[in-house]
Amino acid sequence: MKKKKKLSRFNAYLCFFLCLFILLGSISIIEKSPTFDEPLHLADGIANFKFLKFRFGIEHPPFLRLMAALPSFFYELKFPASKELIRKKSEVKIKNWSPVKDFTFAKRFFYLFNPDKTEALFFLGRFAILLLGIPLFFVIERWTKHLYGERRALITLILLALTPNILAHARLITTDFGSSVFIVCGAYFLWKFTGNLRKKHFLLSAFFWGLALVSKYSAIFFFIVFHITAFFYTKSKKKFFYFFLLEIPVLVFMINACFFFTEPVGRNFFRDENLSFIPGYARIPVLFFSKFLLIPEIYTRGIFYSFYHSLRGHGTYLIGRYSNLGWWYYFPLAFLIKSTTTFLFLFVLSILSLKKRKLSKDEIFFIIPSVLFLLFMMKSHLNIGVRHILILWMFGAVFCARSGVFIRKKFIIFVYVFALFENLFVFPHYISQINLFLGGPKKGYKYLADSNLDWGQDLKILSKWWKRQKRPLLILSYFGTGEPFFYGMEFVNCLSLSVPGIYEILPQKNSHQKFFAISVTNLLGVYRWNKDLFAYFRDKKPDARAGYSIYIYDITDDLKAQKILKGIFKAQGRDEIVKKYF
């Protein structure tokens, strides 16, 4: 009776934190405009259903896009012509690939063809991704409770529900959160299978690994590492190996099913392409598997493109420095910068607990793959956001349960209070989370940019501010793929960074009051050859902010600011803007 009462109380805690997670995520969904990549993901998913084609969006497998697009069946939608999106054979070659068509199609689809349905489509798509928190909570709760007991598992639930970086991406239509959830679930049931070799755990493991592999290509790394780890852990290696051989056709079937069995398989699709950028040890097995295991062509191309993109690099920013190839220490440092103090404190306590209790075999099962993944990502030149290592906060939350060695049951309430305080401090602006000891999100521009801080998510908030100010003249330098006109804004475009561009709605009348709004990524000049183009504004305190990603400056009487902006417009050959508004 006592045990049942205890179990019932813990289940109540589980439901409470899960509901809290969904509540915080849902409110944040309503407050935020689409981030840079979301229109592409959602439009591609809807187009997959409409055209039953996959010759676009090859940089990610389609499952999570399809999942987010399911609510679109409830609406009558208008579509641009398929030729505006579906690629020719030459366009899907790895070194020729460009996502510009996807972004262009997405903008036209949402903001020109279906503007009355866009808000609903994004809310429902985001909410569908957020609901993946349900299997995540139940699996991690079981895993942690088995490793450390109920009292310490409560610490993990607190971190899972209130870690801003998990919430930031749990309510976005991207592949980062969903793929991490499926990897964690696949790893858990694989771990269970190594201990008992039960068929149900094998089937559940294969199912979740299949979902992971059709959600994001980096899941391949975890699939390989976890299965190698499991092979050494299991008592019956022979039986495990036989089950693994049975798992492969299940996964191949799931991958093909995700492409509706429309993609060609079993051929040499790369005969006329230069794959010299891929090491032979990686190229040969992938080509072998794609041909003999009947992997879809676009899936294989996506794997190669992801590898190529990682090697090619991407413009990035870290603590005042710029690079196109990144730094080996980018992810460890960015992880520390964006972790909450509560998380870091519990993580340090958990490391110190190793003196009292050594790591168990079951703990090493998820720690080894996590460490290897971090090392793998440290070699990547794609340093554009900690969302790529989001899963480390999930496994980190499990490991932090070890801190319960030092925390008595009655003091766990303080863990909850501190975690809740740090969450609400940044709520609902989770993408901009920066550790409070580093100045919090207001000082985020000193450390990081892009999807770590400013991903175009605050356009809706900027629109509300502009309307409250009685619609003054607004000069806007926006980073993102949202559309200001969609939120009723009139503005003068000043070097906004968008794909393919934004639709400028010039104000009909000039006004005495003038404001300059600029996204932090543009302010820092991350993707500009002239990094100091807006240096003057970096040294000024903004008069207002839209969230923490768009800084707003009153330039009504600031002659130097006006001179800088006039110079930019003149350099663009836009003398009419200078004459009309300055």
C-alpha positions as CSV (number, residue, x, y, z in Angstrom):
1,M,0.0,0.0,0.0
2,K,2.8,2.4,0.9
3,K,4.7,1.5,-2.3
4,K,1.6,2.2,-4.4
5,K,1.1,5.5,-2.7
6,K,4.7,6.5,-3.3
7,L,4.4,5.4,-7.0
8,S,1.2,7.4,-7.3
9,R,2.9,10.5,-5.9
10,F,5.8,10.2,-8.3
11,N,3.5,9.8,-11.3
12,A,1.8,13.0,-10.2
13,Y,5.2,14.7,-10.3
14,L,5.8,13.3,-13.8
15,C,2.4,14.6,-15.1
16,F,2.9,17.9,-13.5
17,F,6.3,18.6,-15.1
18,L,5.2,17.2,-18.4
19,C,2.2,19.6,-18.4
20,L,4.4,22.5,-17.3
21,F,6.7,21.7,-20.2
22,I,3.8,21.7,-22.7
23,L,2.2,24.8,-21.2
24,L,5.5,26.9,-21.3
25,G,6.2,25.7,-24.9
26,S,2.6,26.4,-26.0
27,I,2.7,30.0,-24.8
28,S,6.1,30.5,-26.4
29,I,4.6,29.3,-29.7
30,I,2.0,32.0,-29.7
31,E,4.4,34.8,-28.9
32,K,7.0,34.0,-31.5
33,S,7.1,34.5,-35.3
34,P,8.6,31.7,-37.5
35,T,12.4,31.3,-37.2
36,F,14.7,31.2,-40.2
37,D,14.3,27.6,-41.2
38,E,10.8,26.9,-40.1
39,P,8.9,28.1,-43.3
40,L,11.2,25.9,-45.4
41,H,10.6,22.8,-43.2
42,L,6.8,23.2,-43.0
43,A,6.3,24.1,-46.7
44,D,8.5,21.2,-47.8
45,G,6.4,18.8,-45.7
46,I,3.1,20.1,-47.1
47,A,4.6,19.9,-50.6
48,N,5.7,16.3,-50.0
49,F,2.1,15.4,-49.4
50,K,0.8,17.5,-52.3
51,F,3.2,16.5,-55.0
52,L,4.3,13.1,-53.6
53,K,7.8,14.1,-54.6
54,F,11.1,14.5,-52.6
55,R,13.4,16.2,-55.1
56,F,13.7,19.2,-52.7
57,G,14.8,19.8,-49.1
58,I,17.5,17.1,-49.3
59,E,19.5,18.5,-46.4
60,H,17.1,16.6,-44.0
61,P,15.0,13.4,-44.1
62,P,11.3,14.2,-44.4
63,F,9.6,12.5,-41.4
64,L,9.4,15.5,-39.0
65,R,8.4,17.8,-41.8
66,L,5.6,15.4,-42.7
67,M,4.5,15.2,-39.1
68,A,4.3,19.0,-38.8
69,A,2.5,19.2,-42.1
70,L,-0.3,16.7,-41.1
71,P,-2.7,19.5,-40.0
72,S,-2.6,21.0,-43.5
73,F,-5.1,18.2,-44.6
74,F,-7.8,20.2,-42.7
75,Y,-7.4,23.3,-44.9
76,E,-7.9,24.1,-48.6
77,L,-4.6,25.4,-49.7
78,K,-3.3,27.2,-52.8
79,F,0.1,26.1,-54.2
80,P,2.7,27.7,-56.4
81,A,3.6,25.6,-59.4
82,S,5.6,22.4,-58.6
83,K,8.3,23.5,-61.0
84,E,9.1,26.3,-58.5
85,L,10.3,23.7,-56.0
86,I,11.0,20.3,-57.5
87,R,14.6,20.1,-58.8
88,K,16.1,18.8,-62.0
89,K,18.7,16.0,-61.9
90,S,21.6,18.5,-62.1
91,E,20.2,20.5,-59.2
92,V,20.3,17.7,-56.7
93,K,24.0,17.0,-57.3
94,I,25.7,17.5,-53.9
95,K,28.0,20.4,-54.8
96,N,25.2,22.1,-56.8
97,W,22.6,21.9,-54.1
98,S,21.1,25.1,-52.8
99,P,18.0,25.5,-50.6
100,V,17.1,28.9,-52.1
101,K,14.2,27.5,-54.1
102,D,12.7,25.9,-51.0
103,F,12.8,29.3,-49.1
104,T,11.3,31.1,-52.1
105,F,8.5,28.5,-52.4
106,A,7.9,28.7,-48.7
107,K,7.6,32.5,-48.7
108,R,5.2,32.5,-51.6
109,F,3.1,29.6,-50.2
110,F,2.6,31.1,-46.7
111,Y,2.6,34.9,-47.2
112,L,1.2,35.3,-50.7
113,F,-0.9,32.2,-51.5
114,N,-2.3,31.3,-48.0
115,P,-1.8,34.3,-45.6
116,D,-5.2,33.7,-43.9
117,K,-4.1,30.1,-42.9
118,T,-0.4,30.7,-42.1
119,E,-0.7,31.4,-38.3
120,A,-2.9,28.3,-37.8
121,L,-0.5,26.1,-39.8
122,F,2.5,27.2,-37.9
123,F,0.8,26.8,-34.5
124,L,-0.5,23.3,-35.2
125,G,2.8,22.2,-36.8
126,R,4.8,23.5,-33.8
127,F,2.4,22.0,-31.3
128,A,2.8,18.6,-33.1
129,I,6.5,18.7,-32.5
130,L,6.1,19.9,-28.9
131,L,4.0,16.8,-28.2
132,L,7.0,14.7,-28.8
133,G,7.9,15.7,-25.2
134,I,5.4,13.1,-24.0
135,P,7.5,10.0,-25.0
136,L,10.7,11.9,-24.0
137,F,9.4,12.4,-20.5
138,F,8.1,8.9,-20.0
139,V,11.3,7.3,-21.3
140,I,13.7,9.5,-19.4
141,E,11.7,9.1,-16.2
142,R,11.9,5.3,-16.5
143,W,15.6,5.3,-17.4
144,T,16.6,7.7,-14.6
145,K,14.4,6.0,-12.0
146,H,16.1,2.7,-12.8
147,L,19.6,4.2,-12.6
148,Y,19.2,6.4,-9.5
149,G,15.8,5.9,-7.9
150,E,12.7,8.0,-7.7
151,R,14.0,10.9,-5.5
152,R,16.9,11.6,-7.8
153,A,14.8,11.1,-10.9
154,L,12.8,14.1,-9.8
155,I,15.9,16.3,-10.4
156,T,16.0,15.1,-14.0
157,L,12.3,15.9,-14.5
158,I,12.8,19.4,-13.2
159,L,15.7,20.0,-15.6
160,L,13.8,18.4,-18.5
161,A,10.8,20.6,-18.0
162,L,12.6,23.9,-17.3
163,T,15.8,23.9,-19.4
164,P,15.3,26.9,-21.7
165,N,17.4,25.4,-24.5
166,I,15.3,22.2,-24.7
167,L,12.1,24.3,-24.7
168,A,13.5,26.7,-27.3
169,H,13.6,24.0,-30.0
170,A,10.9,21.7,-28.7
171,R,8.3,24.1,-30.1
172,L,9.9,24.7,-33.5
173,I,9.2,23.0,-36.8
174,T,12.8,21.8,-37.2
175,T,14.5,18.5,-36.9
176,D,16.6,19.1,-33.8
177,F,14.2,18.3,-31.0
178,G,12.3,15.5,-32.6
179,S,15.4,13.6,-33.8
180,S,16.9,13.9,-30.2
181,V,13.7,12.5,-28.7
182,F,13.8,9.5,-31.1
183,I,17.5,8.8,-30.4
184,V,16.9,8.9,-26.6
185,C,13.9,6.5,-26.9
186,G,15.8,4.2,-29.3
187,A,18.9,4.2,-27.0
188,Y,16.7,3.4,-23.9
189,F,15.0,0.4,-25.5
190,L,18.3,-0.8,-26.9
191,W,19.7,-0.6,-23.4
192,K,16.8,-2.6,-22.1
193,F,17.3,-5.1,-24.8
194,T,20.9,-5.7,-24.0
195,G,19.9,-6.8,-20.5
196,N,17.0,-9.1,-21.3
197,L,17.0,-9.7,-25.1
198,R,13.2,-9.5,-25.1
199,K,11.5,-9.1,-28.5
200,K,9.3,-6.2,-27.4
201,H,12.3,-4.1,-26.5
202,F,14.0,-5.1,-29.8
203,L,10.9,-4.0,-31.7
204,L,10.5,-0.7,-29.8
205,S,14.2,0.0,-30.2
206,A,14.1,-0.7,-34.0
207,F,11.0,1.5,-34.3
208,F,12.5,4.5,-32.6
209,W,15.8,4.2,-34.3
210,G,13.9,4.1,-37.6
211,L,12.1,7.3,-36.7
212,A,15.5,8.9,-35.7
213,L,17.1,7.9,-39.0
214,V,14.2,9.4,-41.0
215,S,14.4,12.6,-38.9
216,K,18.0,13.8,-39.1
217,Y,21.2,12.4,-40.7
218,S,23.3,12.9,-37.5
219,A,21.2,10.1,-36.0
220,I,23.3,7.7,-38.0
221,F,26.3,8.5,-35.7
222,F,24.3,7.6,-32.6
223,F,22.8,4.5,-34.2
224,I,26.3,3.2,-34.9
225,V,27.9,4.1,-31.6
226,F,25.0,2.9,-29.4
227,H,24.8,-0.4,-31.3
228,I,28.6,-1.0,-30.9
229,T,28.3,-0.1,-27.2
230,A,25.3,-2.4,-26.8
231,F,27.1,-5.3,-28.5
232,F,29.9,-5.2,-25.9
233,Y,27.4,-4.8,-23.1
234,T,25.0,-7.7,-23.9
235,K,25.6,-11.1,-22.4
236,S,24.6,-13.1,-25.5
237,K,26.5,-11.4,-28.4
238,K,25.5,-14.1,-30.9
239,K,21.8,-13.5,-30.2
240,F,22.3,-9.8,-30.3
241,F,24.0,-10.0,-33.6
242,Y,21.1,-12.0,-35.1
243,F,18.6,-9.4,-33.9
244,F,20.8,-6.7,-35.4
245,L,20.6,-8.4,-38.8
246,L,16.8,-8.5,-38.4
247,E,16.8,-4.8,-37.5
248,I,18.4,-3.7,-40.8
249,P,15.5,-4.6,-43.1
250,V,13.1,-3.0,-40.7
251,L,15.0,0.2,-40.8
252,V,15.3,0.1,-44.6
253,F,11.6,-0.4,-44.9
254,M,10.9,2.6,-42.6
255,I,13.2,4.8,-44.6
256,N,11.6,3.9,-47.9
257,A,8.1,4.2,-46.4
258,C,8.9,7.8,-45.3
259,F,9.6,8.6,-49.0
260,F,6.3,6.8,-49.9
261,F,8.4,4.3,-51.8
262,T,8.7,6.9,-54.6
263,E,12.5,7.2,-54.6
264,P,14.7,5.0,-56.8
265,V,16.9,2.4,-55.0
266,G,19.6,-0.1,-55.7
267,R,21.7,1.9,-58.2
268,N,25.0,3.7,-58.4
269,F,23.6,7.3,-58.3
270,F,26.9,9.0,-58.0
271,R,28.8,7.7,-61.0
272,D,29.2,11.1,-62.6
273,E,29.8,13.1,-59.3
274,N,33.1,14.1,-57.6
275,L,33.0,12.7,-54.1
276,S,36.6,13.5,-53.3
277,F,35.6,15.5,-50.3
278,I,34.4,12.3,-48.6
279,P,37.1,10.0,-47.1
280,G,37.3,6.6,-48.7
281,Y,36.5,4.8,-45.4
282,A,33.1,6.7,-45.3
283,R,32.4,6.8,-49.0
284,I,32.7,3.1,-49.8
285,P,30.3,1.7,-47.1
286,V,27.6,4.3,-47.8
287,L,27.8,3.6,-51.5
288,F,27.7,-0.1,-50.8
289,F,24.7,0.2,-48.4
290,S,22.8,2.5,-50.7
291,K,23.1,0.1,-53.6
292,F,22.6,-3.3,-51.9
293,L,20.4,-2.3,-48.9
294,L,18.0,-0.4,-51.2
295,I,18.4,3.0,-49.6
296,P,16.5,5.8,-51.4
297,E,18.7,8.0,-53.7
298,I,17.7,11.3,-52.1
299,Y,18.4,9.9,-48.6
300,T,21.9,8.9,-49.6
301,R,22.4,12.3,-51.3
302,G,21.3,14.0,-48.1
303,I,23.9,12.1,-46.1
304,F,26.7,13.2,-48.4
305,Y,25.4,16.7,-48.5
306,S,25.4,17.0,-44.7
307,F,29.0,15.8,-44.7
308,Y,29.9,18.2,-47.4
309,H,28.2,21.1,-45.6
310,S,30.0,20.2,-42.4
311,L,33.4,20.2,-44.2
312,R,32.7,23.4,-46.2
313,G,31.8,25.3,-43.1
314,H,29.5,28.3,-42.5
315,G,29.8,31.8,-41.3
316,T,29.9,31.9,-37.5
317,Y,30.5,34.2,-34.5
318,L,31.9,33.4,-31.1
319,I,32.8,36.0,-28.4
320,G,33.8,38.8,-30.8
321,R,35.5,36.5,-33.3
322,Y,34.4,35.5,-36.8
323,S,35.1,32.5,-38.9
324,N,33.8,30.4,-41.9
325,L,35.3,27.2,-40.5
326,G,34.6,27.6,-36.8
327,W,36.7,26.5,-33.9
328,W,37.2,23.1,-32.3
329,Y,36.1,24.5,-28.9
330,Y,32.9,26.1,-30.3
331,F,30.4,23.6,-29.1
332,P,31.8,23.0,-25.6
333,L,32.1,26.7,-25.0
334,A,28.7,27.5,-26.5
335,F,27.2,24.7,-24.3
336,L,28.5,26.4,-21.2
337,I,27.4,29.9,-22.2
338,K,23.9,28.8,-22.9
339,S,23.4,26.4,-20.0
340,T,21.6,27.7,-16.9
341,T,23.4,28.1,-13.6
342,T,21.1,25.5,-12.1
343,F,22.1,22.9,-14.7
344,L,25.8,23.6,-14.4
345,F,25.7,23.5,-10.6
346,L,24.0,20.1,-10.6
347,F,26.3,18.8,-13.3
348,V,29.4,19.8,-11.2
349,L,27.8,18.1,-8.2
350,S,27.3,15.0,-10.2
351,I,30.9,14.9,-11.3
352,L,32.0,15.4,-7.6
353,S,29.7,12.5,-6.7
354,L,32.1,10.1,-8.6
355,K,34.2,10.1,-5.4
356,K,31.4,8.6,-3.5
357,R,30.0,6.3,-6.2
358,K,31.8,5.2,-9.3
359,L,30.1,5.1,-12.7
360,S,28.0,2.1,-13.2
361,K,28.0,0.0,-16.4
362,D,24.5,1.3,-17.2
363,E,25.6,4.9,-16.9
364,I,28.5,4.4,-19.2
365,F,26.1,3.1,-21.8
366,F,24.8,6.6,-22.5
367,I,27.9,8.6,-21.4
368,I,30.3,7.1,-23.9
369,P,28.1,7.9,-27.0
370,S,27.4,11.4,-25.6
371,V,31.1,12.2,-25.2
372,L,32.0,10.7,-28.6
373,F,29.3,12.8,-30.2
374,L,30.7,16.0,-28.6
375,L,34.1,15.1,-29.9
376,F,32.7,14.3,-33.3
377,M,30.9,17.7,-33.4
378,M,34.1,19.5,-32.4
379,K,35.6,18.4,-35.7
380,S,32.7,19.9,-37.6
381,H,33.0,23.3,-39.3
382,L,29.3,23.9,-39.1
383,N,29.3,26.0,-35.9
384,I,25.9,27.8,-36.3
385,G,24.0,26.7,-33.1
386,V,23.9,24.5,-30.1
387,R,20.7,23.1,-31.4
388,H,22.9,20.6,-33.2
389,I,24.0,19.2,-29.8
390,L,20.6,19.6,-28.1
391,I,20.6,15.9,-27.1
392,L,23.4,16.6,-24.7
393,W,21.1,18.5,-22.4
394,M,18.8,15.5,-22.4
395,F,21.4,13.0,-21.5
396,G,23.0,15.7,-19.2
397,A,19.7,15.9,-17.3
398,V,19.8,12.2,-16.7
399,F,23.4,12.4,-15.5
400,C,22.5,15.3,-13.2
401,A,20.3,13.0,-11.1
402,R,23.6,11.9,-9.6
403,S,23.7,15.2,-7.7
404,G,21.0,13.7,-5.5
405,V,23.9,12.2,-3.5
406,F,24.4,15.6,-2.0
407,I,20.8,16.9,-2.1
408,R,18.3,15.7,0.5
409,K,14.7,15.2,-0.5
410,K,13.5,18.3,1.3
411,F,16.0,20.5,-0.5
412,I,14.9,19.4,-4.0
413,I,12.3,22.1,-3.8
414,F,15.1,24.6,-4.1
415,V,16.4,23.0,-7.3
416,Y,12.9,23.5,-8.7
417,V,12.7,27.1,-7.5
418,F,16.1,28.1,-9.0
419,A,15.3,26.3,-12.3
420,L,11.9,27.9,-12.5
421,F,13.4,31.4,-11.8
422,E,16.0,31.0,-14.6
423,N,13.3,29.7,-16.9
424,L,10.8,32.6,-16.2
425,F,13.6,35.1,-16.4
426,V,14.0,34.4,-20.1
427,F,10.4,33.2,-20.8
428,P,9.1,33.2,-23.6
429,H,12.4,34.1,-25.3
430,Y,14.0,30.7,-24.9
431,I,16.2,30.9,-28.1
432,S,18.1,33.9,-26.6
433,Q,19.0,32.0,-23.3
434,I,22.4,33.0,-22.0
435,N,23.8,32.1,-18.5
436,L,22.8,34.8,-16.0
437,F,26.4,35.1,-14.7
438,L,27.4,36.2,-18.2
439,G,24.8,38.9,-18.2
440,G,21.8,36.9,-19.4
441,P,20.1,37.4,-22.8
442,K,20.6,41.1,-22.8
443,K,24.4,40.5,-23.1
444,G,24.0,37.7,-25.6
445,Y,25.4,39.7,-28.5
446,K,28.8,39.6,-26.8
447,Y,29.0,35.8,-27.0
448,L,26.9,34.2,-29.8
449,A,24.6,34.9,-32.8
450,D,22.3,33.1,-35.3
451,S,20.2,30.3,-33.9
452,N,21.8,30.7,-30.4
453,L,20.3,34.1,-30.0
454,D,18.7,35.7,-33.0
455,W,16.9,33.4,-35.5
456,G,14.3,35.8,-36.8
457,Q,11.8,34.9,-34.0
458,D,10.8,38.4,-32.8
459,L,9.2,40.0,-35.8
460,K,5.8,39.6,-34.2
461,I,7.0,41.4,-31.1
462,L,8.6,44.2,-33.2
463,S,5.3,44.7,-35.0
464,K,3.4,45.1,-31.7
465,W,6.0,47.6,-30.4
466,W,5.8,49.6,-33.6
467,K,2.0,49.8,-33.5
468,R,2.1,50.9,-29.8
469,Q,4.4,53.7,-30.8
470,K,1.7,54.9,-33.3
471,R,3.6,53.7,-36.4
472,P,6.6,55.9,-36.6
473,L,9.1,55.8,-39.5
474,L,10.9,52.4,-39.1
475,I,14.1,51.5,-40.9
476,L,14.5,47.8,-40.5
477,S,17.6,45.5,-40.9
478,Y,16.0,42.1,-40.3
479,F,17.7,38.6,-40.1
480,G,15.2,35.9,-40.9
481,T,12.7,34.6,-43.4
482,G,9.5,36.1,-41.8
483,E,7.7,38.9,-43.6
484,P,7.2,42.2,-41.8
485,F,4.2,43.1,-44.1
486,F,2.4,39.9,-42.9
487,Y,2.3,41.6,-39.4
488,G,1.0,44.9,-40.8
489,M,4.3,46.7,-40.8
490,E,5.4,49.6,-43.1
491,F,9.1,50.0,-43.2
492,V,12.2,50.9,-45.1
493,N,14.4,47.9,-45.8
494,C,18.1,48.3,-44.8
495,L,20.3,45.4,-45.7
496,S,18.0,42.7,-44.3
497,L,19.4,39.2,-44.6
498,S,16.7,36.9,-45.8
499,V,16.1,34.3,-48.5
500,P,15.3,35.3,-51.2
501,G,14.6,38.8,-49.7
502,I,11.8,40.6,-47.9
503,Y,8.8,42.4,-49.4
504,E,9.4,46.1,-48.6
505,I,6.3,48.2,-47.7
506,L,7.4,51.8,-47.8
507,P,5.6,54.2,-45.4
508,Q,3.2,56.5,-47.2
509,K,4.2,59.5,-45.1
510,N,7.4,60.7,-43.4
511,S,7.2,61.3,-39.7
512,H,9.3,63.4,-37.3
513,Q,10.1,60.4,-35.1
514,K,12.6,57.9,-36.7
515,F,13.6,54.4,-35.4
516,F,16.2,52.0,-36.6
517,A,15.5,48.3,-35.8
518,I,18.2,45.7,-36.4
519,S,18.6,42.0,-35.7
520,V,21.5,41.1,-33.5
521,T,23.1,38.9,-36.2
522,N,23.1,41.9,-38.6
523,L,24.3,44.2,-35.9
524,L,27.3,41.9,-35.4
525,G,27.9,41.7,-39.2
526,V,28.2,37.9,-39.0
527,Y,27.3,37.4,-42.7
528,R,28.7,40.7,-44.0
529,W,32.1,41.2,-45.5
530,N,32.2,44.5,-43.6
531,K,31.8,43.4,-40.0
532,D,31.8,46.9,-38.7
533,L,29.1,48.3,-40.9
534,F,26.9,48.8,-37.9
535,A,29.6,49.2,-35.3
536,Y,28.3,52.6,-34.3
537,F,25.1,51.0,-33.1
538,R,26.9,48.2,-31.3
539,D,28.4,50.8,-29.0
540,K,25.1,52.4,-28.2
541,K,22.5,51.2,-25.7
542,P,19.3,50.3,-27.6
543,D,16.2,52.4,-26.7
544,A,14.0,49.3,-26.8
545,R,14.2,45.6,-27.7
546,A,11.9,43.2,-29.5
547,G,12.5,40.1,-27.4
548,Y,16.3,39.9,-27.1
549,S,17.0,39.5,-30.8
550,I,16.0,42.8,-32.4
551,Y,17.5,46.1,-31.0
552,I,15.7,49.3,-31.6
553,Y,17.3,52.8,-31.7
554,D,15.7,56.2,-31.7
555,I,17.6,58.1,-34.4
556,T,15.3,61.1,-34.5
557,D,18.0,63.5,-33.3
558,D,21.0,61.2,-33.8
559,L,22.6,62.9,-36.8
560,K,25.5,60.4,-36.9
561,A,23.2,57.4,-37.1
562,Q,21.2,59.1,-39.9
563,K,24.4,59.8,-41.7
564,I,25.4,56.1,-41.6
565,L,22.1,55.0,-42.9
566,K,21.9,57.6,-45.6
567,G,25.4,56.5,-46.7
568,I,24.1,52.9,-47.0
569,F,21.1,53.9,-49.0
570,K,23.2,56.1,-51.4
571,A,25.6,53.2,-51.9
572,Q,22.6,51.1,-52.9
573,G,21.5,53.8,-55.4
574,R,18.4,54.5,-53.3
575,D,18.6,58.3,-53.4
576,E,14.8,58.5,-53.3
577,I,14.8,57.0,-49.8
578,V,17.2,59.6,-48.6
579,K,15.2,62.5,-50.1
580,K,11.8,61.2,-48.8
581,Y,12.6,60.1,-45.3
582,F,15.7,62.0,-44.1
